């Protein structure tokens, strides 16, 4: 399971209960959270954290609807 904790948010992979898919769970220090769903494996979700999570955070902070998701 991959975990990334930039100063703004924490990212972790988690397999969906009763499913073969994985999500990336995002948590902020204020207790709010978000889910980036639909990864085929822990490795794929971990790669997204490593390559897309910072861009995803920036897009959310600027209100952009173009935040990178799975496959982007």
PDB file of N, CA, C and O in Angstrom:
ATOM      1  N   UNK A   1       0.847  -1.175   0.000  1.00  0.00           N
ATOM      2  CA  UNK A   1       0.000   0.000   0.000  1.00  0.00           C
ATOM      3  C   UNK A   1       0.890   1.235   0.000  1.00  0.00           C
ATOM      4  O   UNK A   1       1.776   1.362   0.845  1.00  0.00           O
ATOM      5  N   UNK A   2       0.663   2.130  -0.929  1.00  0.00           N
ATOM      6  CA  UNK A   2       1.447   3.361  -1.016  1.00  0.00           C
ATOM      7  C   UNK A   2       0.780   4.460  -0.207  1.00  0.00           C
ATOM      8  O   UNK A   2      -0.445   4.562  -0.140  1.00  0.00           O
ATOM      9  N   UNK A   3       1.623   5.277   0.403  1.00  0.00           N
ATOM     10  CA  UNK A   3       1.122   6.419   1.148  1.00  0.00           C
ATOM     11  C   UNK A   3       2.019   7.605   0.846  1.00  0.00           C
ATOM     12  O   UNK A   3       3.242   7.468   0.840  1.00  0.00           O
ATOM     13  N   UNK A   4       1.430   8.769   0.595  1.00  0.00           N
ATOM     14  CA  UNK A   4       2.162  10.005   0.368  1.00  0.00           C
ATOM     15  C   UNK A   4       1.544  11.057   1.263  1.00  0.00           C
ATOM     16  O   UNK A   4       0.322  11.200   1.303  1.00  0.00           O
ATOM     17  N   UNK A   5       2.382  11.802   1.987  1.00  0.00           N
ATOM     18  CA  UNK A   5       1.862  12.817   2.890  1.00  0.00           C
ATOM     19  C   UNK A   5       2.502  14.165   2.604  1.00  0.00           C
ATOM     20  O   UNK A   5       3.385  14.599   3.343  1.00  0.00           O
ATOM     21  N   UNK A   6       2.066  14.838   1.533  1.00  0.00           N
ATOM     22  CA  UNK A   6       2.534  16.200   1.350  1.00  0.00           C
ATOM     23  C   UNK A   6       1.961  17.060   2.461  1.00  0.00           C
ATOM     24  O   UNK A   6       1.077  16.609   3.189  1.00  0.00           O
ATOM     25  N   UNK A   7       2.435  18.272   2.610  1.00  0.00           N
ATOM     26  CA  UNK A   7       2.010  19.114   3.727  1.00  0.00           C
ATOM     27  C   UNK A   7       0.513  19.424   3.711  1.00  0.00           C
ATOM     28  O   UNK A   7      -0.037  19.830   4.735  1.00  0.00           O
ATOM     29  N   UNK A   8      -0.140  19.244   2.596  1.00  0.00           N
ATOM     30  CA  UNK A   8      -1.549  19.602   2.478  1.00  0.00           C
ATOM     31  C   UNK A   8      -2.482  18.406   2.661  1.00  0.00           C
ATOM     32  O   UNK A   8      -3.551  18.552   3.254  1.00  0.00           O
ATOM     33  N   UNK A   9      -2.110  17.251   2.174  1.00  0.00           N
ATOM     34  CA  UNK A   9      -3.003  16.090   2.192  1.00  0.00           C
ATOM     35  C   UNK A   9      -2.202  14.807   2.279  1.00  0.00           C
ATOM     36  O   UNK A   9      -1.008  14.773   1.979  1.00  0.00           O
ATOM     37  N   UNK A  10      -2.892  13.745   2.700  1.00  0.00           N
ATOM     38  CA  UNK A  10      -2.302  12.406   2.729  1.00  0.00           C
ATOM     39  C   UNK A  10      -3.007  11.551   1.687  1.00  0.00           C
ATOM     40  O   UNK A  10      -4.225  11.635   1.529  1.00  0.00           O
ATOM     41  N   UNK A  11      -2.249  10.733   0.980  1.00  0.00           N
ATOM     42  CA  UNK A  11      -2.788   9.834  -0.036  1.00  0.00           C
ATOM     43  C   UNK A  11      -2.483   8.402   0.359  1.00  0.00           C
ATOM     44  O   UNK A  11      -1.376   8.101   0.806  1.00  0.00           O
ATOM     45  N   UNK A  12      -3.459   7.514   0.197  1.00  0.00           N
ATOM     46  CA  UNK A  12      -3.247   6.097   0.482  1.00  0.00           C
ATOM     47  C   UNK A  12      -4.102   5.256  -0.452  1.00  0.00           C
ATOM     48  O   UNK A  12      -5.206   5.653  -0.825  1.00  0.00           O
ATOM     49  N   UNK A  13      -3.586   4.094  -0.827  1.00  0.00           N
ATOM     50  CA  UNK A  13      -4.359   3.165  -1.645  1.00  0.00           C
ATOM     51  C   UNK A  13      -5.179   2.260  -0.739  1.00  0.00           C
ATOM     52  O   UNK A  13      -4.777   1.947   0.382  1.00  0.00           O
ATOM     53  N   UNK A  14      -6.337   1.844  -1.245  1.00  0.00           N
ATOM     54  CA  UNK A  14      -7.192   0.941  -0.484  1.00  0.00           C
ATOM     55  C   UNK A  14      -8.039   0.139  -1.454  1.00  0.00           C
ATOM     56  O   UNK A  14      -8.648   0.687  -2.372  1.00  0.00           O
ATOM     57  N   UNK A  15      -8.068  -1.182  -1.234  1.00  0.00           N
ATOM     58  CA  UNK A  15      -8.904  -2.033  -2.081  1.00  0.00           C
ATOM     59  C   UNK A  15     -10.355  -1.869  -1.654  1.00  0.00           C
ATOM     60  O   UNK A  15     -10.669  -1.821  -0.465  1.00  0.00           O
ATOM     61  N   UNK A  16     -11.237  -1.784  -2.653  1.00  0.00           N
ATOM     62  CA  UNK A  16     -12.670  -1.679  -2.366  1.00  0.00           C
ATOM     63  C   UNK A  16     -13.172  -2.968  -1.754  1.00  0.00           C
ATOM     64  O   UNK A  16     -12.816  -4.059  -2.199  1.00  0.00           O
ATOM     65  N   UNK A  17     -13.991  -2.840  -0.745  1.00  0.00           N
ATOM     66  CA  UNK A  17     -14.576  -4.014  -0.093  1.00  0.00           C
ATOM     67  C   UNK A  17     -15.386  -4.815  -1.089  1.00  0.00           C
ATOM     68  O   UNK A  17     -16.243  -4.269  -1.785  1.00  0.00           O
ATOM     69  N   UNK A  18     -15.120  -6.106  -1.161  1.00  0.00           N
ATOM     70  CA  UNK A  18     -15.876  -6.993  -2.020  1.00  0.00           C
ATOM     71  C   UNK A  18     -15.667  -6.762  -3.505  1.00  0.00           C
ATOM     72  O   UNK A  18     -16.467  -7.224  -4.319  1.00  0.00           O
ATOM     73  N   UNK A  19     -14.599  -6.052  -3.873  1.00  0.00           N
ATOM     74  CA  UNK A  19     -14.354  -5.762  -5.294  1.00  0.00           C
ATOM     75  C   UNK A  19     -12.885  -6.001  -5.614  1.00  0.00           C
ATOM     76  O   UNK A  19     -12.043  -6.112  -4.722  1.00  0.00           O
ATOM     77  N   UNK A  20     -12.604  -6.076  -6.894  1.00  0.00           N
ATOM     78  CA  UNK A  20     -11.224  -6.268  -7.343  1.00  0.00           C
ATOM     79  C   UNK A  20     -10.568  -4.939  -7.696  1.00  0.00           C
ATOM     80  O   UNK A  20      -9.454  -4.928  -8.218  1.00  0.00           O
ATOM     81  N   UNK A  21     -11.227  -3.832  -7.424  1.00  0.00           N
ATOM     82  CA  UNK A  21     -10.686  -2.524  -7.775  1.00  0.00           C
ATOM     83  C   UNK A  21     -10.122  -1.816  -6.545  1.00  0.00           C
ATOM     84  O   UNK A  21     -10.437  -2.149  -5.403  1.00  0.00           O
ATOM     85  N   UNK A  22      -9.287  -0.840  -6.824  1.00  0.00           N
ATOM     86  CA  UNK A  22      -8.615  -0.061  -5.785  1.00  0.00           C
ATOM     87  C   UNK A  22      -8.978   1.408  -5.931  1.00  0.00           C
ATOM     88  O   UNK A  22      -9.290   1.879  -7.025  1.00  0.00           O
ATOM     89  N   UNK A  23      -8.933   2.122  -4.821  1.00  0.00           N
ATOM     90  CA  UNK A  23      -9.150   3.562  -4.789  1.00  0.00           C
ATOM     91  C   UNK A  23      -7.919   4.235  -4.207  1.00  0.00           C
ATOM     92  O   UNK A  23      -7.105   3.601  -3.537  1.00  0.00           O
ATOM     93  N   UNK A  24      -7.797   5.525  -4.474  1.00  0.00           N
ATOM     94  CA  UNK A  24      -6.848   6.359  -3.751  1.00  0.00           C
ATOM     95  C   UNK A  24      -7.685   7.214  -2.814  1.00  0.00           C
ATOM     96  O   UNK A  24      -8.580   7.937  -3.251  1.00  0.00           O
ATOM     97  N   UNK A  25      -7.394   7.131  -1.546  1.00  0.00           N
ATOM     98  CA  UNK A  25      -8.096   7.916  -0.526  1.00  0.00           C
ATOM     99  C   UNK A  25      -7.232   9.122  -0.188  1.00  0.00           C
ATOM    100  O   UNK A  25      -6.036   8.991   0.073  1.00  0.00           O
ATOM    101  N   UNK A  26      -7.848  10.288  -0.196  1.00  0.00           N
ATOM    102  CA  UNK A  26      -7.146  11.533   0.099  1.00  0.00           C
ATOM    103  C   UNK A  26      -7.734  12.103   1.382  1.00  0.00           C
ATOM    104  O   UNK A  26      -8.952  12.223   1.513  1.00  0.00           O
ATOM    105  N   UNK A  27      -6.864  12.454   2.331  1.00  0.00           N
ATOM    106  CA  UNK A  27      -7.310  13.009   3.606  1.00  0.00           C
ATOM    107  C   UNK A  27      -6.577  14.311   3.882  1.00  0.00           C
ATOM    108  O   UNK A  27      -5.372  14.419   3.655  1.00  0.00           O
ATOM    109  N   UNK A  28      -7.314  15.295   4.373  1.00  0.00           N
ATOM    110  CA  UNK A  28      -6.737  16.579   4.743  1.00  0.00           C
ATOM    111  C   UNK A  28      -6.690  16.707   6.260  1.00  0.00           C
ATOM    112  O   UNK A  28      -7.456  16.050   6.964  1.00  0.00           O
ATOM    113  N   UNK A  29      -5.796  17.549   6.766  1.00  0.00           N
ATOM    114  CA  UNK A  29      -5.668  17.717   8.220  1.00  0.00           C
ATOM    115  C   UNK A  29      -6.962  18.160   8.914  1.00  0.00           C
ATOM    116  O   UNK A  29      -7.131  17.901  10.106  1.00  0.00           O
ATOM    117  N   UNK A  30      -7.872  18.818   8.197  1.00  0.00           N
ATOM    118  CA  UNK A  30      -9.119  19.286   8.809  1.00  0.00           C
ATOM    119  C   UNK A  30     -10.177  18.190   8.909  1.00  0.00           C
ATOM    120  O   UNK A  30     -11.288  18.439   9.378  1.00  0.00           O
ATOM    121  N   UNK A  31      -9.834  16.966   8.466  1.00  0.00           N
ATOM    122  CA  UNK A  31     -10.750  15.836   8.562  1.00  0.00           C
ATOM    123  C   UNK A  31     -11.547  15.554   7.305  1.00  0.00           C
ATOM    124  O   UNK A  31     -12.219  14.525   7.234  1.00  0.00           O
ATOM    125  N   UNK A  32     -11.500  16.427   6.311  1.00  0.00           N
ATOM    126  CA  UNK A  32     -12.227  16.158   5.068  1.00  0.00           C
ATOM    127  C   UNK A  32     -11.457  15.128   4.244  1.00  0.00           C
ATOM    128  O   UNK A  32     -10.268  14.895   4.462  1.00  0.00           O
ATOM    129  N   UNK A  33     -12.158  14.524   3.301  1.00  0.00           N
ATOM    130  CA  UNK A  33     -11.539  13.479   2.495  1.00  0.00           C
ATOM    131  C   UNK A  33     -12.150  13.431   1.103  1.00  0.00           C
ATOM    132  O   UNK A  33     -13.197  14.024   0.845  1.00  0.00           O
ATOM    133  N   UNK A  34     -11.479  12.717   0.216  1.00  0.00           N
ATOM    134  CA  UNK A  34     -11.950  12.504  -1.152  1.00  0.00           C
ATOM    135  C   UNK A  34     -11.465  11.139  -1.602  1.00  0.00           C
ATOM    136  O   UNK A  34     -10.545  10.571  -1.014  1.00  0.00           O
ATOM    137  N   UNK A  35     -12.081  10.623  -2.636  1.00  0.00           N
ATOM    138  CA  UNK A  35     -11.705   9.330  -3.197  1.00  0.00           C
ATOM    139  C   UNK A  35     -11.507   9.479  -4.699  1.00  0.00           C
ATOM    140  O   UNK A  35     -12.343  10.064  -5.388  1.00  0.00           O
ATOM    141  N   UNK A  36     -10.412   8.953  -5.196  1.00  0.00           N
ATOM    142  CA  UNK A  36     -10.176   8.831  -6.633  1.00  0.00           C
ATOM    143  C   UNK A  36     -10.354   7.340  -6.917  1.00  0.00           C
ATOM    144  O   UNK A  36      -9.482   6.546  -6.564  1.00  0.00           O
ATOM    145  N   UNK A  37     -11.461   6.943  -7.544  1.00  0.00           N
ATOM    146  CA  UNK A  37     -11.798   5.527  -7.671  1.00  0.00           C
ATOM    147  C   UNK A  37     -11.313   4.866  -8.965  1.00  0.00           C
ATOM    148  O   UNK A  37     -10.887   5.524  -9.913  1.00  0.00           O
ATOM    149  N   UNK A  38     -11.401   3.530  -8.956  1.00  0.00           N
ATOM    150  CA  UNK A  38     -11.360   2.778 -10.198  1.00  0.00           C
ATOM    151  C   UNK A  38     -10.027   2.294 -10.702  1.00  0.00           C
ATOM    152  O   UNK A  38      -9.855   2.162 -11.913  1.00  0.00           O
ATOM    153  N   UNK A  39      -9.073   2.022  -9.832  1.00  0.00           N
ATOM    154  CA  UNK A  39      -7.788   1.497 -10.283  1.00  0.00           C
ATOM    155  C   UNK A  39      -7.832  -0.029 -10.288  1.00  0.00           C
ATOM    156  O   UNK A  39      -8.484  -0.638  -9.440  1.00  0.00           O
ATOM    157  N   UNK A  40      -7.142  -0.639 -11.236  1.00  0.00           N
ATOM    158  CA  UNK A  40      -7.175  -2.096 -11.385  1.00  0.00           C
ATOM    159  C   UNK A  40      -6.313  -2.809 -10.353  1.00  0.00           C
ATOM    160  O   UNK A  40      -6.525  -3.991 -10.082  1.00  0.00           O
ATOM    161  N   UNK A  41      -5.348  -2.108  -9.776  1.00  0.00           N
ATOM    162  CA  UNK A  41      -4.438  -2.756  -8.836  1.00  0.00           C
ATOM    163  C   UNK A  41      -3.861  -1.735  -7.867  1.00  0.00           C
ATOM    164  O   UNK A  41      -3.955  -0.526  -8.078  1.00  0.00           O
ATOM    165  N   UNK A  42      -3.264  -2.249  -6.804  1.00  0.00           N
ATOM    166  CA  UNK A  42      -2.556  -1.392  -5.859  1.00  0.00           C
ATOM    167  C   UNK A  42      -1.409  -0.676  -6.565  1.00  0.00           C
ATOM    168  O   UNK A  42      -1.158   0.502  -6.313  1.00  0.00           O
ATOM    169  N   UNK A  43      -0.714  -1.391  -7.451  1.00  0.00           N
ATOM    170  CA  UNK A  43       0.409  -0.799  -8.178  1.00  0.00           C
ATOM    171  C   UNK A  43      -0.046   0.370  -9.050  1.00  0.00           C
ATOM    172  O   UNK A  43       0.624   1.402  -9.107  1.00  0.00           O
ATOM    173  N   UNK A  44      -1.184   0.210  -9.729  1.00  0.00           N
ATOM    174  CA  UNK A  44      -1.702   1.291 -10.577  1.00  0.00           C
ATOM    175  C   UNK A  44      -2.095   2.500  -9.717  1.00  0.00           C
ATOM    176  O   UNK A  44      -1.800   3.640 -10.078  1.00  0.00           O
ATOM    177  N   UNK A  45      -2.752   2.256  -8.597  1.00  0.00           N
ATOM    178  CA  UNK A  45      -3.136   3.354  -7.696  1.00  0.00           C
ATOM    179  C   UNK A  45      -1.889   4.033  -7.125  1.00  0.00           C
ATOM    180  O   UNK A  45      -1.850   5.257  -6.997  1.00  0.00           O
ATOM    181  N   UNK A  46      -0.886   3.251  -6.788  1.00  0.00           N
ATOM    182  CA  UNK A  46       0.368   3.803  -6.259  1.00  0.00           C
ATOM    183  C   UNK A  46       1.072   4.666  -7.298  1.00  0.00           C
ATOM    184  O   UNK A  46       1.613   5.722  -6.971  1.00  0.00           O
ATOM    185  N   UNK A  47       1.066   4.215  -8.556  1.00  0.00           N
ATOM    186  CA  UNK A  47       1.659   5.002  -9.644  1.00  0.00           C
ATOM    187  C   UNK A  47       0.939   6.334  -9.794  1.00  0.00           C
ATOM    188  O   UNK A  47       1.577   7.361 -10.025  1.00  0.00           O
ATOM    189  N   UNK A  48      -0.404   6.324  -9.661  1.00  0.00           N
ATOM    190  CA  UNK A  48      -1.159   7.567  -9.751  1.00  0.00           C
ATOM    191  C   UNK A  48      -0.731   8.522  -8.636  1.00  0.00           C
ATOM    192  O   UNK A  48      -0.555   9.717  -8.874  1.00  0.00           O
ATOM    193  N   UNK A  49      -0.565   8.004  -7.436  1.00  0.00           N
ATOM    194  CA  UNK A  49      -0.109   8.852  -6.331  1.00  0.00           C
ATOM    195  C   UNK A  49       1.244   9.460  -6.667  1.00  0.00           C
ATOM    196  O   UNK A  49       1.455  10.657  -6.472  1.00  0.00           O
ATOM    197  N   UNK A  50       2.155   8.644  -7.169  1.00  0.00           N
ATOM    198  CA  UNK A  50       3.508   9.103  -7.478  1.00  0.00           C
ATOM    199  C   UNK A  50       3.545  10.102  -8.630  1.00  0.00           C
ATOM    200  O   UNK A  50       4.369  11.017  -8.624  1.00  0.00           O
ATOM    201  N   UNK A  51       2.668   9.942  -9.613  1.00  0.00           N
ATOM    202  CA  UNK A  51       2.781  10.754 -10.836  1.00  0.00           C
ATOM    203  C   UNK A  51       1.696  11.816 -11.022  1.00  0.00           C
ATOM    204  O   UNK A  51       1.917  12.786 -11.747  1.00  0.00           O
ATOM    205  N   UNK A  52       0.543  11.659 -10.394  1.00  0.00           N
ATOM    206  CA  UNK A  52      -0.575  12.563 -10.661  1.00  0.00           C
ATOM    207  C   UNK A  52      -1.120  13.303  -9.440  1.00  0.00           C
ATOM    208  O   UNK A  52      -1.853  14.281  -9.595  1.00  0.00           O
ATOM    209  N   UNK A  53      -0.780  12.860  -8.238  1.00  0.00           N
ATOM    210  CA  UNK A  53      -1.439  13.404  -7.049  1.00  0.00           C
ATOM    211  C   UNK A  53      -1.170  14.894  -6.828  1.00  0.00           C
ATOM    212  O   UNK A  53      -2.079  15.632  -6.450  1.00  0.00           O
ATOM    213  N   UNK A  54       0.049  15.339  -7.057  1.00  0.00           N
ATOM    214  CA  UNK A  54       0.362  16.756  -6.853  1.00  0.00           C
ATOM    215  C   UNK A  54      -0.414  17.610  -7.853  1.00  0.00           C
ATOM    216  O   UNK A  54      -0.960  18.653  -7.493  1.00  0.00           O
ATOM    217  N   UNK A  55      -0.463  17.167  -9.107  1.00  0.00           N
ATOM    218  CA  UNK A  55      -1.238  17.879 -10.132  1.00  0.00           C
ATOM    219  C   UNK A  55      -2.723  17.882  -9.761  1.00  0.00           C
ATOM    220  O   UNK A  55      -3.400  18.894  -9.946  1.00  0.00           O
ATOM    221  N   UNK A  56      -3.236  16.765  -9.240  1.00  0.00           N
ATOM    222  CA  UNK A  56      -4.627  16.655  -8.810  1.00  0.00           C
ATOM    223  C   UNK A  56      -4.908  17.655  -7.690  1.00  0.00           C
ATOM    224  O   UNK A  56      -5.935  18.335  -7.706  1.00  0.00           O
ATOM    225  N   UNK A  57      -3.995  17.746  -6.713  1.00  0.00           N
ATOM    226  CA  UNK A  57      -4.158  18.712  -5.619  1.00  0.00           C
ATOM    227  C   UNK A  57      -4.188  20.145  -6.143  1.00  0.00           C
ATOM    228  O   UNK A  57      -5.041  20.943  -5.755  1.00  0.00           O
ATOM    229  N   UNK A  58      -3.251  20.457  -7.025  1.00  0.00           N
ATOM    230  CA  UNK A  58      -3.205  21.824  -7.592  1.00  0.00           C
ATOM    231  C   UNK A  58      -4.510  22.160  -8.301  1.00  0.00           C
ATOM    232  O   UNK A  58      -5.042  23.257  -8.137  1.00  0.00           O
ATOM    233  N   UNK A  59      -5.028  21.219  -9.088  1.00  0.00           N
ATOM    234  CA  UNK A  59      -6.275  21.457  -9.815  1.00  0.00           C
ATOM    235  C   UNK A  59      -7.436  21.678  -8.840  1.00  0.00           C
ATOM    236  O   UNK A  59      -8.277  22.546  -9.073  1.00  0.00           O
ATOM    237  N   UNK A  60      -7.490  20.914  -7.767  1.00  0.00           N
ATOM    238  CA  UNK A  60      -8.551  21.092  -6.757  1.00  0.00           C
ATOM    239  C   UNK A  60      -8.440  22.445  -6.077  1.00  0.00           C
ATOM    240  O   UNK A  60      -9.446  23.105  -5.817  1.00  0.00           O
ATOM    241  N   UNK A  61      -7.207  22.856  -5.789  1.00  0.00           N
ATOM    242  CA  UNK A  61      -7.001  24.129  -5.093  1.00  0.00           C
ATOM    243  C   UNK A  61      -7.373  25.316  -5.962  1.00  0.00           C
ATOM    244  O   UNK A  61      -7.777  26.358  -5.446  1.00  0.00           O
ATOM    245  N   UNK A  62      -7.242  25.174  -7.276  1.00  0.00           N
ATOM    246  CA  UNK A  62      -7.581  26.267  -8.174  1.00  0.00           C
ATOM    247  C   UNK A  62      -9.014  26.167  -8.684  1.00  0.00           C
ATOM    248  O   UNK A  62      -9.468  27.018  -9.448  1.00  0.00           O
ATOM    249  N   UNK A  63      -9.731  25.116  -8.254  1.00  0.00           N
ATOM    250  CA  UNK A  63     -11.109  24.947  -8.682  1.00  0.00           C
ATOM    251  C   UNK A  63     -11.260  24.374 -10.084  1.00  0.00           C
ATOM    252  O   UNK A  63     -12.350  24.395 -10.655  1.00  0.00           O
ATOM    253  N   UNK A  64     -10.171  23.865 -10.636  1.00  0.00           N
ATOM    254  CA  UNK A  64     -10.213  23.299 -11.975  1.00  0.00           C
ATOM    255  C   UNK A  64     -10.961  21.980 -11.978  1.00  0.00           C
ATOM    256  O   UNK A  64     -10.830  21.181 -11.051  1.00  0.00           O
ATOM    257  N   UNK A  65     -11.735  21.759 -13.004  1.00  0.00           N
ATOM    258  CA  UNK A  65     -12.431  20.482 -13.165  1.00  0.00           C
ATOM    259  C   UNK A  65     -11.585  19.519 -13.995  1.00  0.00           C
ATOM    260  O   UNK A  65     -12.044  18.439 -14.368  1.00  0.00           O
ATOM    261  N   UNK A  66     -10.356  19.917 -14.278  1.00  0.00           N
ATOM    262  CA  UNK A  66      -9.478  19.083 -15.092  1.00  0.00           C
ATOM    263  C   UNK A  66      -8.476  18.319 -14.244  1.00  0.00           C
ATOM    264  O   UNK A  66      -7.403  17.961 -14.731  1.00  0.00           O
ATOM    265  N   UNK A  67      -8.804  18.061 -12.979  1.00  0.00           N
ATOM    266  CA  UNK A  67      -7.905  17.297 -12.119  1.00  0.00           C
ATOM    267  C   UNK A  67      -7.695  15.920 -12.736  1.00  0.00           C
ATOM    268  O   UNK A  67      -8.658  15.270 -13.142  1.00  0.00           O
ATOM    269  N   UNK A  68      -6.434  15.465 -12.811  1.00  0.00           N
ATOM    270  CA  UNK A  68      -6.172  14.169 -13.431  1.00  0.00           C
ATOM    271  C   UNK A  68      -6.775  13.023 -12.639  1.00  0.00           C
ATOM    272  O   UNK A  68      -6.609  12.941 -11.422  1.00  0.00           O
ATOM    273  N   UNK A  69      -7.456  12.163 -13.317  1.00  0.00           N
ATOM    274  CA  UNK A  69      -8.057  10.983 -12.708  1.00  0.00           C
ATOM    275  C   UNK A  69      -7.381   9.762 -13.289  1.00  0.00           C
ATOM    276  O   UNK A  69      -6.392   9.873 -14.013  1.00  0.00           O
ATOM    277  N   UNK A  70      -7.900   8.630 -12.980  1.00  0.00           N
ATOM    278  CA  UNK A  70      -7.376   7.381 -13.528  1.00  0.00           C
ATOM    279  C   UNK A  70      -7.308   7.487 -15.049  1.00  0.00           C
ATOM    280  O   UNK A  70      -8.248   7.951 -15.695  1.00  0.00           O
ATOM    281  N   UNK A  71      -6.204   7.059 -15.600  1.00  0.00           N
ATOM    282  CA  UNK A  71      -6.045   7.030 -17.041  1.00  0.00           C
ATOM    283  C   UNK A  71      -5.687   8.356 -17.658  1.00  0.00           C
ATOM    284  O   UNK A  71      -5.444   8.436 -18.862  1.00  0.00           O
ATOM    285  N   UNK A  72      -5.650   9.396 -16.855  1.00  0.00           N
ATOM    286  CA  UNK A  72      -5.323  10.716 -17.409  1.00  0.00           C
ATOM    287  C   UNK A  72      -3.841  10.949 -17.430  1.00  0.00           C
ATOM    288  O   UNK A  72      -3.389  12.009 -17.864  1.00  0.00           O
TER     289      UNK A  72
END
